[in-house]
Amino acid sequence: MKACILLGNTRAKSNTEKLTKVFVENLEADGVTVVQIPLREKNIQTCVGCDVCHEVFDEFGCAINDDMHEIAREILSSDLIVFSSPIYSWMPTPPLKAVMDRMYAFTKYPDNGDGFNLMTKQLFAMIATSDEPCEENCDLFDEAVRRLASFADRHYFGSLTARAQEVEDVIEQKVLDDAKSFAGKCYAVSMACRELW
């Protein structure tokens, strides 16, 4: 099994990265191959809505020449896609939002009308930290990932969230337990789905 972690934090060693690290360690303990992509280090342009990608049926096909092509290859070769971001104003950071928008290029529209998506095995999950309670501050990000999964006809596991204060200095035990449980859930369901494909 392979997991692709899209790290949307714009600061290295951020609270979100600390929380994601605990999640990743638990996945790796189960033998999962994990690829982490720090989006802050990538050149990712925003979607321009040209629709060229929908006419290229066997690959990502975006007309923009940037690092999103490399990211797209990692996404398509992975079983689990994790969207990880701090929440500053209800939504993920701009680098992760740009990736989410560009993932629309995985959807193809042939002339016969039988649209399809190149993502055929990927399962989605979300990780977020926030200064405010996540129930109030992470809900729009959660809904965005949920809708992205629904649009691609993919399963969404839900989210692992924590307040910044719970991970800043020493990660609280409840957060460690939540991360272990969430990683276990993602692993178990992903493995079960792999047997069906």
C-alpha positions as CSV (number, residue, x, y, z in Angstrom):
1,M,0.0,0.0,0.0
2,K,1.2,3.5,-0.8
3,A,0.1,6.8,0.8
4,C,0.7,10.3,-0.7
5,I,0.7,13.1,1.9
6,L,0.1,16.5,0.5
7,L,1.6,18.8,3.0
8,G,0.0,22.2,2.8
9,N,1.8,23.9,5.7
10,T,3.7,26.9,4.6
11,R,6.1,26.8,7.6
12,A,8.5,23.9,8.1
13,K,8.0,22.0,11.4
14,S,4.6,23.5,11.8
15,N,1.9,22.1,14.2
16,T,0.2,20.5,11.2
17,E,3.4,18.8,10.1
18,K,3.9,17.5,13.7
19,L,0.4,16.0,13.7
20,T,0.9,14.6,10.2
21,K,4.2,13.0,11.3
22,V,2.5,11.0,14.0
23,F,-0.1,9.8,11.6
24,V,2.7,8.9,9.0
25,E,4.7,7.0,11.7
26,N,1.7,4.9,12.5
27,L,1.1,4.1,8.8
28,E,4.7,3.2,8.3
29,A,4.6,0.9,11.3
30,D,1.9,-1.0,9.4
31,G,4.3,-1.3,6.4
32,V,2.7,1.4,4.3
33,T,5.0,3.2,1.8
34,V,4.6,6.9,2.4
35,V,5.5,9.8,0.1
36,Q,5.3,13.2,1.6
37,I,5.2,16.2,-0.7
38,P,5.9,19.6,1.0
39,L,3.9,21.8,-1.4
40,R,5.7,25.0,-0.1
41,E,8.7,23.7,-2.0
42,K,6.9,23.2,-5.3
43,N,6.0,25.4,-8.2
44,I,2.2,25.0,-8.4
45,Q,0.3,27.4,-10.5
46,T,-3.4,28.0,-10.2
47,C,-5.9,26.4,-12.6
48,V,-6.8,28.7,-15.5
49,G,-10.0,26.8,-16.6
50,C,-8.8,26.2,-20.1
51,D,-10.2,22.6,-20.2
52,V,-7.3,21.2,-22.3
53,C,-6.8,18.5,-19.6
54,H,-10.3,17.0,-20.3
55,E,-9.3,16.2,-23.9
56,V,-6.1,14.2,-22.9
57,F,-7.6,10.8,-21.8
58,D,-4.7,8.7,-20.7
59,E,-2.8,11.1,-18.4
60,F,-3.1,14.2,-16.2
61,G,-2.9,16.3,-19.3
62,C,-2.7,19.8,-17.8
63,A,-1.4,22.5,-20.2
64,I,0.5,24.3,-17.3
65,N,4.1,23.2,-17.2
66,D,4.9,23.1,-13.4
67,D,5.4,20.6,-10.5
68,M,1.8,19.6,-10.5
69,H,2.6,16.9,-13.2
70,E,5.0,15.2,-10.7
71,I,2.4,15.5,-7.9
72,A,-0.3,14.0,-10.2
73,R,1.9,11.0,-10.9
74,E,2.3,10.4,-7.2
75,I,-1.4,10.8,-6.6
76,L,-2.3,8.3,-9.4
77,S,0.2,5.7,-8.1
78,S,-1.1,5.9,-4.5
79,D,-3.9,4.2,-2.7
80,L,-4.4,6.8,0.0
81,I,-4.3,10.6,-0.6
82,V,-4.0,12.8,2.6
83,F,-4.7,16.5,2.4
84,S,-2.9,18.1,5.3
85,S,-3.1,21.8,6.1
86,P,-3.2,24.3,8.9
87,I,-6.4,26.4,8.9
88,Y,-5.9,30.1,9.1
89,S,-9.2,31.3,7.6
90,W,-11.5,28.2,7.2
91,M,-9.8,26.8,4.1
92,P,-6.5,25.0,3.3
93,T,-3.5,27.1,2.5
94,P,-3.1,28.4,-1.1
95,P,-0.6,25.7,-2.2
96,L,-3.0,22.9,-1.2
97,K,-6.0,24.7,-2.6
98,A,-4.2,25.0,-5.9
99,V,-3.5,21.2,-5.9
100,M,-7.1,20.5,-5.1
101,D,-8.3,22.7,-8.0
102,R,-5.9,21.2,-10.4
103,M,-7.1,17.7,-9.5
104,Y,-10.1,18.5,-11.7
105,A,-7.8,17.5,-14.6
106,F,-8.1,13.9,-13.6
107,T,-11.7,14.0,-15.0
108,K,-12.0,13.3,-18.7
109,Y,-14.9,14.1,-21.0
110,P,-14.8,12.1,-24.3
111,D,-17.1,13.1,-27.2
112,N,-19.3,10.1,-26.5
113,G,-20.4,11.6,-23.2
114,D,-19.0,8.8,-21.0
115,G,-17.0,10.9,-18.6
116,F,-14.5,9.2,-16.3
117,N,-11.8,9.9,-13.7
118,L,-8.3,8.7,-13.8
119,M,-8.4,8.1,-10.0
120,T,-9.8,4.6,-9.8
121,K,-8.4,3.3,-6.5
122,Q,-7.5,6.4,-4.4
123,L,-9.1,6.9,-1.0
124,F,-9.1,10.4,0.6
125,A,-8.4,11.7,4.2
126,M,-7.8,15.1,5.7
127,I,-5.5,16.3,8.5
128,A,-5.8,19.8,10.0
129,T,-4.8,22.0,12.9
130,S,-6.3,25.3,14.0
131,D,-6.0,27.8,16.8
132,E,-9.8,27.7,17.1
133,P,-12.0,24.6,17.8
134,C,-11.8,22.5,14.6
135,E,-15.5,21.8,14.6
136,E,-16.0,25.5,13.9
137,N,-12.9,26.3,11.9
138,C,-12.0,23.2,9.8
139,D,-15.5,22.4,8.6
140,L,-15.2,24.1,5.2
141,F,-11.9,22.3,4.4
142,D,-13.5,19.0,5.5
143,E,-16.4,19.7,3.2
144,A,-14.1,20.6,0.3
145,V,-12.2,17.3,0.6
146,R,-15.5,15.4,1.0
147,R,-16.9,16.9,-2.2
148,L,-13.7,16.3,-4.1
149,A,-13.9,12.7,-3.1
150,S,-17.6,12.5,-4.0
151,F,-17.0,14.1,-7.4
152,A,-14.3,11.5,-8.2
153,D,-16.5,8.7,-6.8
154,R,-13.9,8.0,-4.2
155,H,-14.2,7.1,-0.5
156,Y,-13.5,9.8,2.1
157,F,-12.3,8.6,5.5
158,G,-12.9,11.9,7.3
159,S,-10.5,13.9,9.2
160,L,-7.8,14.0,12.0
161,T,-7.9,17.4,13.6
162,A,-6.3,19.0,16.6
163,R,-6.0,22.5,18.1
164,A,-2.6,24.1,17.7
165,Q,-2.2,24.2,21.5
166,E,-2.6,20.3,21.6
167,V,0.5,19.8,19.4
168,E,2.7,22.9,19.9
169,D,5.2,21.8,22.6
170,V,4.4,18.3,23.6
171,I,1.7,16.4,21.7
172,E,-1.1,15.5,24.0
173,Q,-1.9,11.8,24.6
174,K,-5.4,12.1,23.2
175,V,-4.0,13.5,20.0
176,L,-1.5,10.7,19.8
177,D,-4.2,8.2,20.3
178,D,-6.5,9.8,17.7
179,A,-3.6,9.8,15.2
180,K,-2.9,6.1,15.8
181,S,-6.6,5.2,15.5
182,F,-7.1,7.3,12.3
183,A,-4.0,5.8,10.7
184,G,-5.3,2.3,11.6
185,K,-8.7,3.0,10.1
186,C,-7.2,4.4,6.9
187,Y,-4.9,1.3,6.6
188,A,-7.5,-1.3,7.3
189,V,-10.1,0.1,4.8
190,S,-7.4,0.8,2.2
191,M,-6.2,-2.8,2.4
192,A,-9.7,-4.2,2.3
193,C,-10.4,-2.1,-0.8
194,R,-7.2,-3.2,-2.5
195,E,-8.4,-6.8,-2.3
196,L,-11.6,-5.8,-4.2
197,W,-9.7,-4.1,-7.1
